[in-house]
Amino acid sequence: MEDRELELIAEVRRLSREEFAPRAAKHDREGSFPAENIAELRALGIAGMALGKAVGGMDISPEAQMRIMEEIAHGDGSTAVAINMHAIVAGFIEFFPPFPRRNAVLEDMAKNGAFICGAGSVPTGELDTRTAGWRVTEDGDDLVFNGKAGFASMS
């Protein structure tokens, strides 16, 4: 791993143990969203950690990303789940062909620390799982997603 990745892991470790962990039980008890954890991770650029440099991201290696997620989870599992939901969707979006809305969303993540949420699962409890998942069709300048999936709000 590169020095910049090791430094980021160390800073996330510090935040997780000194800041996130003491707040985790309170958030769990109250059912509240750990907004302050997300804000602190935003300040470190975590929203763009998995994005490539071509779209303004940090281009953090997969190994470093996993170590960062592990450190976040050590302090607060809920925060780690929320960040993972963001990372999954951010990765999907980055691999879409370039178009204005995609580019704007990726830039917002990389430059402004915007987070996005999406469930990374598809219901498979049915006998016939061929209908699970999504279909994407073009409608003029828009992409229309239809299908069955879980719902997630990142909170």
N, C-alpha and C positions, 0 to 999 in steps of 0.2 A: 504494500500500500504506500501511497505517497505521503509525504510529511503533512500536507494540508488535510488529508483524510484522517490521519492519526490525531491531528490537533482538533479537528471537528468532533471526532469520537470522544476525545478527552473532555471537551467542553460540554457535550451532551451528557456524558457520564456525571460530571459535576452537577449540572442542572437537575438531572434525574434523581440523584441521591440527596442533594441539598434542598431542592425546591419541590419537585414533583412528589417524591415519597411522603413528605410530611403532610401534603394536601390530599393525597389519594383517598384515605379513609373517609375524610369529610365529604368529598365528592361522591363516593360510593353511598354513604349514608343518606345524603340529601338527594341523590339522583341528579346532581348538577353537572354541567359540562365544564371541563377543565380549561376554560378560555385562557387563563393566564399561562398555562403550559403551552398552548398553541401559539400564543403571542411570543413567548420566549423562543420557541423553535422557529417561528417566522423570522425573528430578528437574526437568527443564525443562517437563514437562507434555506432551511430544510424543505420548504415548498418546492424548490427547484433542484434539490440534490440529485434526483435521478434523471433530470433532463439533460440532454446533450448541450455542448457549448454552442452548437449551431442555432439553437433556439434560446440562448441566453442562460442556460442552466449551469449547474456546478459540475456536471459530468462526473459524479462520484461513482466509483467502481461498485459492482454488485456486492463484493465482500464487505466493503466499508458501509454500504447501505444496510446490510444485515446486522452488522455490529452496532450501527446507530440505532436500529429498531430494537435490538436486544437491550441496549442501554436505556432507551425510553421505557420499555416494558418493565425493566427492573424497578423503576420508580413508580410507574402508573400504567397498568395494563390498558385502561380505557384510552389514554392518550396514544398509546402505541397502536391500538386498533384504528383510531381515527386517522392517524398519519398513514397507516397501511392502506386504508380505504382511499386516501388521496393518491398515494404513490401508484396504486394499481391503475386508477383511472387516468392519471397524468401520463403514465406509460402508454396506455391505449391511445390517448389523444395524440401523443407525439408521433406515433406510427401511422396516423391518418395521412393521406396525401395533403399537402399544403393547400389551404384555402383561407380566406380572410378571418373568419370567426375562430378557426383552430389556431391560427397564428396569434391572434389577439389574446386568446385564453392562455396559451403557453407563455407569451410575453408577460401577462399579468402574474402568472405563477413565478416566473424567473425573476422579474424585476421588482414586483410589489409584494411577493409572498402570499399571493392568493391561494387559497385551498379549495379543492373541489371534492365532492363526495360521490361515491357510487358503490353499490354493493358488488362484491367480487364473487357472487354466487348465483346459481341458477337453480330453481326448484327441480329436484329430481325424485320427489316422492311419488310420482305417478308411475304407473306401469309402462306407459308409452312416453319416453322422454324425448322422442324426436321433435316434439312441438316446443320444448323448452328452448330458451335462448332468444335471440333477436334477429330481426330482418332490418336492413337499412335500404331505403330507397331515396332517390333524388327527386325533389319537388322544386324545380327552378333552382334557386341558389341555396335551398335548404336541404339538409339531410334529415329524413324522418325515420326514427327508430320505433319499431313495433315488436312486441313479443311479451314473454313472461319472464319476470325476474323478481328478486327480493327488493324491498324498499329500504333505503338507509338515509339517515339525515346527518350523520357524523356527530350526533349528540346523544 
